[in-house]
Amino acid sequence: MLKNVVAALLALFSLAAMPSPAQARLQCVTYARQISDVQISGNARDWWSNAEGRYERGQAPKPGAVLAFAGTRSMPYGHVAVVSKVVDDRHILINHANWSRPGMVERGVMAVDVSAAGDWSEVRVWYAPTRSLGLRPSAARGFIYPRRNLDGAVTASAETAASAG
């Protein structure tokens, strides 16, 4: 019994001693991998290039696709979000984490294509603290689509399946 209490106290102390950023907060990459069939590693800013040759990529939103945001000065690690619904060619609903507040998960929030070309290269996303679309557009690369087999079912890529086995 004493051994369990000491172990629990040590675990609690080690958690409290960690600097705040090291404590577990759900990041956008972890969340996107958990809820989508797109299984890519690396920072969000690298997902677009890491998807090349493994997943189809494009500029049209589709449910289940991952919207990959570029790394920018204000968002150096980029961002990823999963499309939950296509409203029309310029409006989608997304599920994502760590946008409005650290670790916060948001489901079914609006993202709007504000690019001149209509190619989803500039996007404004719902921002909870202001209860509005973000004040500035964010640069996006496009959409990464989950793989589908001939009957339409989503499948993991061969590389993902091999690394899981």
Sequence and secondary structure as in RCSB ss.txt:
>XXXX:A:sequence
MLKNVVAALLALFSLAAMPSPAQARLQCVTYARQISDVQISGNARDWWSNAEGRYERGQAPKPGAVLAFAGTRSM
PYGHVAVVSKVVDDRHILINHANWSRPGMVERGVMAVDVSAAGDWSEVRVWYAPTRSLGLRPSAARGFIYPRRNL
DGAVTASAETAASAG
>XXXX:A:secstr
 HHHHHHHHHHHHHHHHS GGGS    HHHHHHHHSS    S GGGHHHHHTTTSEEESS  TT EEEE   SSS
TT EEEEEEEEEETTEEEEEEESSSSTT EEEEEEEEE  TTSSSSEEEEEEGGGTEE SS EEEEEEEE EE T
TS EE  HHHHHHH 
